[in-house]
Amino acid sequence: RLSYRELWQQVLAVGGTLQLGGLKPQGRVALLLDNSIAYVAAYYGVLAAGGAVVALNTAAKAADLTNWLEHCGTSWLILDSRHPEAAAVRAWGRGRVQMLAVHGPAEGDYSWTEVLAAPGLNKPVPVSAQDLAAIIYTSGTTGRPKGVMLSHGNLATNTESILAYLDLRAGDRILNILPFYYSYGNSVLHTHLAVGGCVVMEDSLAYPHKVMQRLSAERATGFSGVPSTFALLLSRVKLEDYDLSSLRYLTQA
């Protein structure tokens, strides 16, 4: 559990390390991190330093990961050392990019623990609506994945439209099972933090009963998924066994 004050301190700490490490305006910083507090701090830390986030699909293999890293021209990689492809990605990155490791750095890496303890940015680097904020690689269903370039204006407009139609407020609490590295989960993250709400992170739908238990226990007001999410819950759990009286909205895409 993390407060907004604690998250902001982590964001500025990450941003400070990137800036001291020579990150240029709109310079690419790749993330190979599952949904976690570290992911959130890294994402906004990159933006605070004036960089552009390239969040990578954590289910991808090393060949695809290194192709995307090469293609986007990243200068930094923030990765979870426990990722199954971490060794291969590190081997590619040695001498090419600077690396910041969560959960145990290798020789030459920046340490996540040390970064969070270091002095951070005094304030975020100013950006414009036209500046590049993120690159999201498509799923590649009908061809090679493409890097979609999103500006700060794109992210802000998306956030504002969803805040309006869901009427999100600081009291809202979403239970999130969607990966932050794709647009839908990314949007869930931005919108709920934008209003001072709470994002409750659940790793996956591998244990549907656990998801339902957390929905009830955390008094979640919102839940988002894809069609298969709801099909799975409807087939695997008895909804009437859980107190879902706090739920105010569901979204599907």
Salt bridges, closest charged atoms under 4 A:
GLU70 OE1 - ARG96 NH1 2.76
ASP80 OD2 - ARG82 NH2 3.25
ASP80 OD1 - HIS103 ND1 3.37
ASP109 OD2 - ARG90 NH2 2.71
ASP109 OD1 - ARG94 NH1 3.21
ASP167 OD2 - ARG169 NH2 2.75
ASP172 OD2 - ARG248 NH2 2.93
GLU202 OE2 - LYS210 NZ 3.84
GLU202 OE1 - ARG214 NH1 3.05
GLU218 OE2 - ARG1 NH2 2.77
GLU218 OE1 - ARG173 NH2 2.82
GLU218 OE2 - ARG214 NH2 3.71
ASP243 OD2 - ARG219 NH1 3.14
